[in-house]
């Protein structure tokens, strides 16, 4: 992987933080140059509205992907907006399998409702992905999700994802209509959370409680989610994108929101008159074939125009994006083709007569030591603290969700915050209650506020336990390898290790200090075995940088000594036996 990517809104060269370690910095890149000319015909919209849904025009249907053909046969949103899910849920799986149309419903179209059929490993069961703007949830919502997964026994569990939301597992199709009603009753939705839709809007997990926040990101992410889903009623105008699309609103100097890997990132900035708004970054994404960091659109919008500019960017992508090879349909490919200025002008054309101002004064501090939100920390509200707790690789069971809900009610204000590192924050804890909270069995035995330095930043995708695309098992293996490594070496600071089961990189290995991407490898006898490609040097925050490939095809059974060697050579770890001798 190239090391030339960098977030353009940061001032090069990279500035060292207070840590003594040398930082890995990318050489600055430039935005895609404008082509010599973009023909007017290329800027003709490729989609049109028909009967309330957006469809690809006939002249652009050559060479489209199988997924696009499924969308053309029937708009997936009809399953929700026209009650199709009610009828589908009554059909047996045997009958569903007898028709390509209904088979496509459960394997493809239901993803628009946040339902992912686990055909390969858990046939007939679904993962359901929720929308949880800014990662904020309530005790009532948490209890409801616990009640859903509890009925599925060993097949039911929940995961905190790398986009600040919940995924629940074990769901069966006949239960879906009732689950959707239950979600609505507690203020949740799973609508438009999968496939060619806008994913969960990410924000500062400390929004509204952080003494050092720049802006409270919750109102903006709530508005984004309401716009994208039409208040959970369904928004067909935004549901037929060429591919998935990620958005975040930055509210912290820490860049907890990971703006450099989003299709659209709102960066807080003041204009020359001191009016608050946002500079815009566009095009960041990960995929199996390419990873790219977001680049500046060289545009500033006021806080009032957060939704209009989002709409304009989405419409530009929807109207003009390529719909062939799925590996070349993310928004950055369109930006590359048009050039950033033509792309910008197309966005401006869709801004209802408004002109886009050029980028303004950035409010994110360039030199900022990223803070740790795990443990106990004072809020901006006097006498109140938040407690960040570690959720090992994000996996939670029904009884644990009920306990989390109880803790949120008993010690806080019935609220929980999910983070992109798959952890949870309990906000609004009165300082007089902190001692009792920290003694709770769930925090003492399972979800520690003070995990070890290697465990606290460990991230893992679903892996092949549930996901059919994953090549290897990730969650249990990530924990086991980390535990074995910790027995051999000691580190003096957190080292972020991310695991992903396949090149789709849901585990975001490219932003990790050490990343493990699942692959098939050969052992010492030449036998095929589960393995990983190892990535090294990813950075987040003010000196962001994508990791580079370090070692290919390492068998998982041989991984511990390799990780130990990396930690010693690159992160200053000390062998335990040597540490004991020095003591």
C-alpha positions as CSV (number, residue, x, y, z in Angstrom):
1,X,0.0,0.0,0.0
2,X,1.2,3.4,-0.8
3,X,2.3,5.7,2.0
4,X,1.6,8.9,0.1
5,X,-1.8,9.4,1.6
6,X,-2.3,12.2,4.2
7,X,-5.1,14.3,5.5
8,X,-4.7,17.6,3.7
9,X,-6.2,19.9,6.4
10,X,-3.2,19.2,8.6
11,X,-0.1,21.3,8.2
12,X,2.9,19.4,6.8
13,X,5.4,18.4,7.9
14,X,4.0,16.3,10.7
15,X,4.6,17.8,14.1
16,X,5.9,15.5,16.9
17,X,3.7,15.0,19.8
18,X,4.8,14.8,23.4
19,X,5.6,11.1,23.0
20,X,9.2,10.3,22.6
21,X,8.6,7.8,19.8
22,X,9.3,8.8,16.2
23,X,6.0,9.3,14.4
24,X,5.4,7.7,11.0
25,X,4.4,10.5,8.6
26,X,3.2,10.3,5.0
27,X,4.4,12.6,2.4
28,X,1.7,15.1,1.5
29,X,-0.4,14.4,-1.5
30,X,-2.4,16.7,-3.7
31,X,-6.0,16.5,-4.7
32,X,-6.8,14.8,-8.0
33,X,-5.9,17.0,-10.8
34,X,-8.7,18.2,-13.1
35,X,-8.9,16.2,-16.4
36,X,-8.1,18.2,-19.5
37,X,-11.8,18.4,-20.1
38,X,-15.0,16.8,-18.8
39,X,-17.5,16.4,-21.6
40,X,-20.9,17.8,-20.9
41,X,-22.5,14.4,-21.5
42,X,-20.5,13.0,-18.6
43,X,-22.2,15.4,-16.3
44,X,-25.7,14.3,-17.3
45,X,-27.4,12.5,-14.4
46,X,-27.5,8.8,-14.8
47,X,-30.5,8.3,-12.6
48,X,-34.1,9.6,-12.7
49,X,-37.1,9.6,-10.4
50,X,-39.9,7.2,-11.2
51,X,-43.0,6.7,-9.0
52,X,-41.1,8.0,-6.0
53,X,-38.0,5.9,-6.4
54,X,-34.7,6.7,-8.1
55,X,-33.7,4.3,-10.9
56,X,-30.8,4.1,-13.4
57,X,-31.7,5.3,-16.8
58,X,-31.9,2.7,-19.6
59,X,-28.9,4.1,-21.6
60,X,-26.5,3.6,-18.6
61,X,-27.5,0.0,-17.8
62,X,-24.7,-1.7,-19.8
63,X,-22.0,-3.3,-17.8
64,X,-23.6,-2.7,-14.4
65,X,-22.9,-4.9,-11.4
66,X,-25.2,-7.8,-10.3
67,X,-26.2,-5.7,-7.3
68,X,-27.4,-2.9,-9.6
69,X,-29.5,-5.4,-11.6
70,X,-31.2,-6.5,-8.4
71,X,-32.0,-2.9,-7.6
72,X,-33.5,-2.4,-11.0
73,X,-35.7,-5.5,-10.7
74,X,-37.3,-4.1,-7.6
75,X,-36.3,-1.1,-5.4
76,X,-35.2,-2.6,-2.1
77,X,-36.9,0.3,-0.2
78,X,-40.3,-1.2,-1.2
79,X,-39.8,-3.9,1.3
80,X,-40.1,-1.3,4.0
81,X,-42.1,1.5,2.5
82,X,-44.8,-0.7,0.8
83,X,-44.9,-3.4,3.5
84,X,-43.1,-6.1,1.5
85,X,-41.3,-7.3,4.6
86,X,-44.7,-8.3,6.2
87,X,-45.4,-10.6,3.3
88,X,-41.8,-11.9,3.0
89,X,-41.7,-12.8,6.7
90,X,-44.6,-15.2,6.3
91,X,-42.9,-17.2,3.6
92,X,-41.0,-20.4,4.5
93,X,-37.3,-20.4,3.6
94,X,-37.9,-23.4,1.4
95,X,-40.4,-21.3,-0.7
96,X,-38.1,-18.3,-0.6
97,X,-35.2,-20.4,-2.1
98,X,-37.4,-21.6,-5.0
99,X,-37.6,-18.1,-6.5
100,X,-34.7,-15.9,-7.6
101,X,-36.8,-12.8,-6.7
102,X,-37.4,-13.8,-3.1
103,X,-33.9,-15.2,-2.8
104,X,-32.5,-11.8,-3.8
105,X,-34.9,-10.3,-1.2
106,X,-33.3,-12.1,1.7
107,X,-29.7,-12.0,0.4
108,X,-29.6,-8.4,-1.0
109,X,-32.6,-6.2,-0.7
110,X,-33.1,-6.8,3.1
111,X,-29.8,-5.1,3.6
112,X,-31.6,-1.8,3.0
113,X,-33.5,-2.6,6.2
114,X,-30.3,-3.4,8.0
115,X,-30.7,-7.2,7.7
116,X,-27.8,-9.3,6.6
117,X,-28.5,-13.0,5.9
118,X,-25.8,-15.2,7.3
119,X,-26.2,-17.8,4.5
120,X,-22.7,-19.3,4.7
121,X,-22.4,-20.0,8.5
122,X,-25.9,-19.4,10.0
123,X,-28.4,-20.2,7.3
124,X,-31.7,-18.6,8.0
125,X,-30.4,-16.2,10.6
126,X,-29.7,-12.5,10.1
127,X,-27.5,-9.8,11.6
128,X,-29.4,-6.6,12.1
129,X,-27.5,-3.3,12.1
130,X,-28.9,-0.3,13.9
131,X,-28.6,3.4,13.2
132,X,-27.3,5.1,16.3
133,X,-26.3,8.7,15.5
134,X,-23.2,9.9,17.3
135,X,-23.2,6.5,19.2
136,X,-25.7,7.8,21.8
137,X,-28.2,5.3,23.1
138,X,-30.5,4.9,26.1
139,X,-31.1,2.3,28.8
140,X,-34.5,1.5,27.3
141,X,-33.1,0.9,23.9
142,X,-30.4,-1.3,25.3
143,X,-32.9,-3.4,27.2
144,X,-35.0,-3.8,24.2
145,X,-32.1,-5.0,22.1
146,X,-31.1,-7.4,24.9
147,X,-34.7,-8.8,24.9
148,X,-34.4,-9.5,21.2
149,X,-31.1,-11.4,21.2
150,X,-31.9,-13.3,24.4
151,X,-34.6,-15.4,22.7
152,X,-32.0,-16.7,20.2
153,X,-29.9,-18.4,22.8
154,X,-26.3,-19.2,21.7
155,X,-27.0,-17.6,18.3
156,X,-28.0,-14.3,19.9
157,X,-25.4,-11.6,20.8
158,X,-24.5,-8.0,20.1
159,X,-21.4,-6.2,18.9
160,X,-20.3,-2.6,19.2
161,X,-19.1,-1.6,15.7
162,X,-16.4,0.6,14.4
163,X,-19.1,3.1,13.4
164,X,-20.4,3.7,16.9
165,X,-23.5,1.5,16.6
166,X,-25.0,-1.9,17.6
167,X,-25.2,-5.0,15.5
168,X,-27.4,-7.7,16.9
169,X,-27.2,-11.4,15.8
170,X,-29.4,-14.4,15.6
171,X,-32.5,-12.8,14.1
172,X,-34.9,-15.0,12.1
173,X,-37.1,-13.6,9.4
174,X,-40.6,-14.3,10.9
175,X,-39.7,-12.1,13.8
176,X,-38.5,-9.1,11.7
177,X,-41.9,-7.2,11.5
178,X,-42.3,-7.3,15.2
179,X,-38.7,-6.3,15.9
180,X,-39.0,-3.3,13.5
181,X,-42.1,-2.2,15.5
182,X,-40.3,-2.6,18.8
183,X,-37.3,-0.6,17.5
184,X,-39.6,2.3,16.5
185,X,-41.3,2.3,19.9
186,X,-37.9,2.9,21.6
187,X,-36.7,5.4,19.0
188,X,-34.4,3.2,17.0
189,X,-34.2,2.2,13.4
190,X,-32.2,-0.2,11.2
191,X,-33.4,1.4,8.0
192,X,-30.8,2.3,5.3
193,X,-27.9,1.0,7.4
194,X,-26.5,-1.5,4.8
195,X,-25.5,-1.8,1.1
196,X,-25.7,1.4,-1.0
197,X,-26.7,3.8,1.7
198,X,-25.3,6.3,4.1
199,X,-23.9,4.5,7.2
200,X,-24.2,5.6,10.8
201,X,-23.2,9.2,11.3
202,X,-20.1,9.3,13.6
203,X,-19.3,12.0,16.1
204,X,-17.4,12.8,19.2
205,X,-18.3,10.2,21.9
206,X,-17.7,12.9,24.5
207,X,-20.1,15.4,22.8
208,X,-21.7,17.8,25.2
209,X,-19.6,16.6,28.2
210,X,-16.0,17.2,27.0
211,X,-14.4,20.2,28.7
212,X,-12.2,20.6,25.5
213,X,-14.7,20.0,22.8
214,X,-14.9,22.4,19.9
215,X,-18.6,21.8,19.1
216,X,-21.3,19.4,20.3
217,X,-21.7,17.0,17.4
218,X,-24.9,15.3,18.5
219,X,-27.4,17.8,17.0
220,X,-25.7,17.6,13.6
221,X,-25.5,13.9,13.5
222,X,-29.2,13.6,14.6
223,X,-30.1,15.9,11.8
224,X,-28.1,14.0,9.3
225,X,-29.7,10.7,10.3
226,X,-33.2,12.2,10.2
227,X,-32.5,13.6,6.7
228,X,-31.0,10.4,5.4
229,X,-33.8,8.2,6.5
230,X,-36.6,10.8,6.4
231,X,-37.2,10.5,10.1
232,X,-37.0,6.6,9.9
233,X,-39.8,6.6,7.3
234,X,-37.5,5.9,4.4
235,X,-35.8,8.2,1.9
236,X,-35.6,6.7,-1.6
237,X,-33.8,9.8,-2.9
238,X,-30.8,8.9,-0.8
239,X,-31.0,5.1,-0.9
240,X,-29.8,4.3,-4.4
241,X,-26.2,5.3,-4.2
242,X,-23.5,3.6,-6.3
243,X,-22.0,2.2,-3.1
244,X,-21.9,2.7,0.7
245,X,-21.1,6.2,2.0
246,X,-19.7,7.2,5.4
247,X,-20.1,10.6,7.1
248,X,-18.8,12.1,10.4
249,X,-18.9,15.4,12.2
250,X,-15.7,16.3,14.1
251,X,-16.1,18.0,17.5
252,X,-12.8,17.2,19.2
253,X,-9.1,18.0,18.7
254,X,-8.5,14.3,19.3
255,X,-10.3,13.4,16.0
256,X,-12.0,10.6,17.8
257,X,-14.3,10.6,14.7
258,X,-11.6,9.4,12.2
259,X,-12.4,12.0,9.5
260,X,-9.7,10.8,7.1
261,X,-11.5,7.6,6.4
262,X,-15.0,9.1,5.7
263,X,-16.6,10.0,2.4
264,X,-17.6,13.3,4.0
265,X,-16.1,14.8,7.1
266,X,-17.2,18.1,8.6
267,X,-14.2,19.9,10.1
268,X,-15.1,22.8,12.5
269,X,-13.9,26.1,11.2
270,X,-14.7,29.8,11.5
271,X,-15.0,32.1,8.5
272,X,-13.3,35.5,8.3
273,X,-16.3,37.1,10.1
274,X,-16.0,34.7,13.0
275,X,-19.1,32.7,12.0
276,X,-18.9,29.1,12.9
277,X,-19.2,26.4,10.3
278,X,-17.3,23.5,8.8
279,X,-14.6,22.9,6.2
280,X,-15.3,19.7,4.2
281,X,-13.1,16.7,3.5
282,X,-14.3,14.2,0.9
283,X,-13.5,10.8,-0.5
284,X,-12.0,8.8,2.3
285,X,-12.6,5.0,2.2
286,X,-11.3,1.5,2.6
287,X,-11.9,-1.4,0.2
288,X,-10.4,-4.7,-0.8
289,X,-8.5,-3.1,-3.7
290,X,-7.9,0.4,-2.7
291,X,-7.7,2.6,0.4
292,X,-7.6,6.4,0.2
293,X,-7.6,9.2,2.8
294,X,-10.1,12.0,2.5
295,X,-9.0,15.2,0.7
296,X,-10.2,18.8,1.1
297,X,-13.1,20.0,-1.1
298,X,-11.8,23.5,-0.4
299,X,-15.2,24.4,0.8
300,X,-16.7,25.9,3.9
301,X,-20.4,25.8,5.0
302,X,-22.2,27.5,7.9
303,X,-23.7,25.3,10.5
304,X,-27.1,26.0,8.9
305,X,-25.9,24.3,5.6
306,X,-24.8,21.0,7.1
307,X,-27.8,19.2,5.6
308,X,-28.0,21.1,2.2
309,X,-24.3,20.4,1.4
310,X,-24.7,16.7,2.5
311,X,-27.7,16.5,0.2
312,X,-25.8,18.1,-2.7
313,X,-22.8,15.8,-2.3
314,X,-24.9,12.7,-2.1
315,X,-26.9,13.8,-5.2
316,X,-23.7,14.4,-7.1
317,X,-22.5,10.9,-6.2
318,X,-25.9,9.3,-6.9
319,X,-26.3,11.1,-10.2
320,X,-22.8,10.7,-11.7
321,X,-21.2,7.7,-9.9
322,X,-20.0,4.7,-11.8
323,X,-22.1,1.5,-11.2
324,X,-20.0,-1.2,-12.8
325,X,-17.2,-3.0,-11.0
326,X,-18.0,-2.6,-7.3
327,X,-14.4,-2.2,-6.4
328,X,-14.4,1.1,-8.4
329,X,-17.7,2.6,-7.3
330,X,-16.8,4.5,-4.1
331,X,-17.1,8.3,-4.3
332,X,-13.3,8.9,-4.5
333,X,-13.3,7.1,-7.9
334,X,-15.7,9.7,-9.1
335,X,-13.6,12.5,-7.7
336,X,-10.6,11.1,-9.4
337,X,-12.4,10.9,-12.7
338,X,-13.9,14.5,-12.6
339,X,-11.1,16.2,-10.7
340,X,-11.8,18.0,-7.4
341,X,-12.8,21.3,-9.0
342,X,-15.3,19.8,-11.4
343,X,-16.7,17.6,-8.5
344,X,-16.9,20.8,-6.4
345,X,-18.8,22.6,-9.1
346,X,-21.3,19.8,-9.4
347,X,-21.9,19.9,-5.7
348,X,-22.4,23.7,-5.9
349,X,-24.9,23.3,-8.8
350,X,-27.0,21.2,-6.4
351,X,-26.9,23.8,-3.6
352,X,-30.1,25.5,-4.6
353,X,-28.5,28.7,-5.9
354,X,-26.0,29.0,-3.1
355,X,-22.3,29.5,-3.7
356,X,-19.8,27.4,-1.8
357,X,-17.2,29.5,0.1
358,X,-13.6,28.4,0.0
359,X,-12.1,26.7,3.1
360,X,-11.7,28.9,6.1
361,X,-9.8,28.9,9.4
362,X,-9.6,25.4,10.8
363,X,-10.3,25.1,14.5
364,X,-8.8,21.7,15.1
365,X,-5.4,22.1,16.8
366,X,-2.6,20.7,14.8
367,X,-0.5,19.5,17.8
368,X,-2.7,17.7,20.2
369,X,-2.0,14.6,22.3
370,X,-4.9,12.2,21.8
371,X,-6.6,11.6,25.1
372,X,-7.7,8.3,26.6
373,X,-11.5,8.2,27.3
374,X,-11.3,4.9,29.3
375,X,-11.4,5.2,33.0
376,X,-12.9,8.1,35.1
377,X,-12.7,11.7,33.7
378,X,-14.3,14.9,34.8
379,X,-17.1,16.4,32.6
380,X,-17.5,20.1,31.8
381,X,-20.5,19.9,34.2
382,X,-19.2,20.5,37.7
383,X,-19.3,17.5,40.1
384,X,-20.1,15.1,37.2
385,X,-17.8,12.5,35.5
386,X,-17.9,10.0,32.7
387,X,-16.6,6.5,32.9
388,X,-15.2,4.8,29.8
389,X,-15.3,1.0,30.0
390,X,-13.5,-1.6,27.9
391,X,-15.7,-4.0,25.9
392,X,-13.3,-6.8,24.8
393,X,-13.5,-6.8,21.0
394,X,-17.0,-5.2,21.2
395,X,-18.9,-8.4,22.0
396,X,-21.8,-8.2,24.5
397,X,-24.4,-10.8,25.6
398,X,-28.0,-10.1,26.5
399,X,-27.5,-10.2,30.3
400,X,-24.5,-7.9,30.0
401,X,-26.7,-5.4,28.0
402,X,-29.3,-5.5,30.8
403,X,-26.6,-4.8,33.3
404,X,-25.2,-1.9,31.3
405,X,-28.7,-0.4,31.1
406,X,-29.1,-0.8,34.9
407,X,-25.7,0.9,35.5
408,X,-26.7,3.8,33.2
409,X,-29.9,4.3,35.1
410,X,-28.6,3.8,38.6
411,X,-25.4,5.8,38.3
412,X,-25.9,8.1,35.3
413,X,-28.9,9.5,33.4
414,X,-29.9,6.4,31.5
415,X,-27.5,7.1,28.7
416,X,-24.7,5.1,27.1
417,X,-22.2,6.2,24.4
418,X,-20.6,3.8,21.9
419,X,-17.2,4.5,20.4
420,X,-15.5,3.6,17.2
421,X,-13.0,1.5,19.2
422,X,-15.8,-0.8,20.2
423,X,-16.0,0.5,23.8
424,X,-18.7,2.2,25.9
425,X,-18.9,5.3,27.9
426,X,-21.3,5.9,30.9
427,X,-21.7,9.6,31.1
428,X,-23.2,11.9,33.7
429,X,-22.1,10.1,36.8
430,X,-22.3,12.1,40.0
431,X,-18.9,12.0,41.6
432,X,-20.5,10.8,44.9
433,X,-21.5,7.6,43.0
434,X,-18.1,6.8,41.3
435,X,-16.8,4.6,44.0
436,X,-19.9,2.4,44.0
437,X,-19.9,2.2,40.2
438,X,-16.3,1.1,40.0
439,X,-17.1,-1.7,42.5
440,X,-19.9,-3.1,40.4
441,X,-19.2,-6.8,39.4
442,X,-19.7,-6.0,35.7
443,X,-16.8,-3.5,35.8
444,X,-14.7,-5.6,38.1
445,X,-15.0,-8.9,36.3
446,X,-15.9,-8.1,32.6
447,X,-15.8,-4.5,31.3
448,X,-12.9,-2.9,33.1
449,X,-12.4,0.9,33.1
450,X,-8.6,0.2,33.4
451,X,-7.7,-2.6,30.9
452,X,-4.1,-3.5,30.0
453,X,-2.3,-1.3,27.5
454,X,-2.6,-3.8,24.7
455,X,-6.2,-4.8,25.4
456,X,-7.6,-1.3,25.7
457,X,-7.3,-0.4,22.0
458,X,-7.8,-3.9,20.6
459,X,-10.4,-3.9,17.8
460,X,-11.7,-6.9,15.8
461,X,-14.4,-7.3,13.1
462,X,-17.0,-10.1,13.3
463,X,-14.8,-12.8,11.7
464,X,-15.9,-16.1,10.2
465,X,-17.9,-17.1,13.3
466,X,-20.8,-15.1,11.7
467,X,-19.6,-13.4,8.6
468,X,-19.5,-15.3,5.3
469,X,-16.8,-13.0,3.8
470,X,-14.3,-13.4,6.6
471,X,-11.4,-15.7,5.8
472,X,-10.4,-16.2,9.5
473,X,-11.9,-16.2,13.0
474,X,-11.0,-12.8,14.5
475,X,-12.6,-11.9,17.9
476,X,-11.6,-14.9,20.0
477,X,-8.2,-15.1,18.2
478,X,-7.5,-11.4,18.8
479,X,-8.0,-11.9,22.5
480,X,-6.0,-15.1,22.7
481,X,-3.0,-13.7,20.8
482,X,-3.0,-10.5,22.8
483,X,-3.1,-12.4,26.1
484,X,-0.2,-14.6,25.0
485,X,1.8,-11.6,23.8
486,X,1.2,-9.8,27.1
487,X,2.7,-12.8,29.0
488,X,5.9,-12.4,27.0
489,X,6.4,-8.6,26.8
490,X,5.6,-5.4,28.6
491,X,4.7,-2.1,26.8
492,X,4.9,1.4,28.2
493,X,2.0,2.9,26.2
494,X,-1.0,1.6,24.3
495,X,-0.4,-0.1,21.0
496,X,-3.5,-0.1,18.8
497,X,-4.0,-3.6,17.2
498,X,-6.8,-4.1,14.8
499,X,-8.0,-7.4,13.3
500,X,-10.1,-7.8,10.2
501,X,-11.2,-11.1,8.7
502,X,-10.9,-10.2,5.0
503,X,-9.7,-7.5,2.7
504,X,-13.0,-5.6,3.1
505,X,-11.3,-4.3,6.2
506,X,-14.3,-3.7,8.5
507,X,-11.7,-3.9,11.3
508,X,-9.9,-0.8,9.8
509,X,-6.4,-2.4,10.0
510,X,-5.0,0.6,8.0
511,X,-5.5,3.0,10.9
512,X,-3.9,0.7,13.5
513,X,-0.4,0.7,14.9
514,X,-0.4,-3.0,14.0
515,X,-3.1,-4.4,11.7
516,X,-3.9,-8.1,11.0
517,X,-5.9,-8.9,7.8
518,X,-7.2,-12.4,7.4
519,X,-5.9,-14.5,4.5
520,X,-5.0,-18.1,3.7
521,X,-1.4,-18.9,4.3
522,X,1.0,-21.9,4.1
523,X,2.5,-23.4,7.1
524,X,6.0,-24.9,7.4
525,X,4.7,-28.1,5.7
526,X,3.2,-26.2,2.8
527,X,-0.3,-26.9,4.1
528,X,-3.0,-24.3,3.7
529,X,-3.9,-22.6,7.0
530,X,-5.6,-19.5,8.4
531,X,-3.2,-16.6,8.3
532,X,-2.8,-12.8,8.3
533,X,-1.2,-10.1,6.3
534,X,0.4,-7.7,8.8
535,X,0.2,-3.9,8.4
536,X,2.3,-1.5,10.4
537,X,2.4,2.3,11.1
538,X,-1.2,3.4,10.9
539,X,-1.9,6.7,12.7
540,X,-5.0,8.5,13.8
541,X,-5.5,12.0,15.0
542,X,-3.4,15.0,14.0
543,X,-0.7,13.0,12.3
544,X,-2.9,10.6,10.5
545,X,-1.3,8.1,8.2
546,X,-2.4,4.8,6.7
547,X,-0.5,1.7,7.6
548,X,1.8,-0.1,5.2
549,X,2.0,-3.8,4.5
550,X,4.8,-5.2,6.7
551,X,4.6,-9.0,6.3
552,X,2.4,-11.3,4.1
553,X,0.9,-14.7,4.8
554,X,1.9,-15.3,8.4
555,X,0.1,-18.4,9.8
556,X,-2.0,-17.5,12.8
557,X,-0.6,-20.4,14.8
558,X,2.9,-18.7,14.4
559,X,1.7,-15.2,15.1
560,X,2.6,-14.7,18.8
561,X,6.4,-14.5,18.3
562,X,6.0,-12.3,15.3
563,X,3.9,-9.8,17.2
564,X,6.4,-9.9,20.2
565,X,9.2,-9.1,17.8
566,X,7.3,-6.2,16.2
567,X,6.5,-4.8,19.7
568,X,10.1,-5.0,20.8
569,X,11.6,-3.6,17.6
570,X,9.1,-0.9,16.8
571,X,7.2,0.0,20.0
572,X,9.8,-0.3,22.8
573,X,8.4,-3.4,24.4
574,X,10.6,-5.2,26.9
575,X,10.7,-9.0,27.2
576,X,9.1,-10.1,30.6
577,X,12.1,-12.2,31.6
578,X,14.4,-9.4,30.9
579,X,12.2,-7.0,32.8
580,X,12.3,-9.3,35.8
581,X,16.1,-9.5,35.7
582,X,16.3,-5.7,35.7
583,X,14.0,-5.5,38.6
